[in-house]
Amino acid sequence: MKVLIATEKPFAASAVNEMKTIIENAGIELVLLEKYTSKQELLDAVKNVEGIIIRSDIIDSEVINAASQLKVVIRAGAGYDNVDLKAASEKNIVVMNTPGQNANAVAELVLGMMVFMARNKFNGSTGTELKDKTIGIHAYGNVGRNVARIAKGFGMTVYAYDPFLKPEHINAEGVIAVDSVEELYKVSQYISLHIPATPATIKSIGYDLVSLMPKGATLINTARKEVIDEAGLLKLMGDRDDFVYIADIKPSNMDEFNAKYEDRCFFTPKKMGAQTKEANTNAGLAAANQAVAYLKSGIDKFRVN
């Protein structure tokens, strides 16, 4: 039995060593493919493995069809839109994620970028403080909860909207639940996005919704690029010189954002949410344990297909 760790952007070496120990102690062979530069390398590597552990690597129908013995794919992280769930299900392949392992890292990035922009990118001019400001958490999952925790430490008032949670559960954590997404945007000077990219959410964050935010508004996107209506957001930035947009996912038309509104937008060079040693290790170890648990005992607690 074999498990492949296929990572174009590798886990930390220390994490790989611990993952190797977990997998090999279970009597499973570990195969390692790191920093690969062509899809063919991945296609060759998956041919004789029962499990695959990935990060942001693409597991599409071509990869799945090449993996004749594959039983499980573990995405080390929360998002799993880089895996073709339909193709996996058709082959009876289980797909799992590792929710919560990157949550604190993403949340710290959110607040770090907020401070960076509130202080005008540390350019020496007078900025603003986060204390006594309002922040809205759009989707109150693992990351959203951590954003709320840190934001309360800054002295912010925290609101949240999540249609899948009961308001009393949100309120019990010292966060104010609102009844609609429109209300969330109306009351929040900052909005932190944590929604997945689904048919219902793709391009859902656009001009009409974001324009409801109060003066001096900032939108922070550490979720998915696809949820943003970029044309609508560009129009809003043109209409409102008080609006700021921050993301750790570069927009498709990033050059236009930067050319027109460089002082009011900031995009990290690559997706940075999970880029900490701790998150890297946590997600990797969780993925290794889940791969072993499924292959040895059929446990699929975090199955997503």
Secondary structure, 3 states (H helix, E strand, C coil): CEEEEEECCCCCHHHHHHHHHHHHHCCCEEEEEECCCCHHHHHHHCCCCCEEEECCCCECHHHHHHCCCCCEEEECCCCCCCECHHHHHHCCCEEEECCCCCHHHHHHHHHHHHHHHHCHHHCCCCCCCCCCCEEEEECCCHHHHHHHHHHHHCCCEEEEECCCCCHHHHHCCCCEECCCHHHHHHHCCEEEECCCCCCCCCCCECHHHHCCCCCCCEEEECCCHHHECHHHHHHHHHHCCCCEEEECCCCCCHHHHHHHHHHHEEECCCCCCCCCHHHHHHHHHHHHHHHHHHHHHCCCCCECC
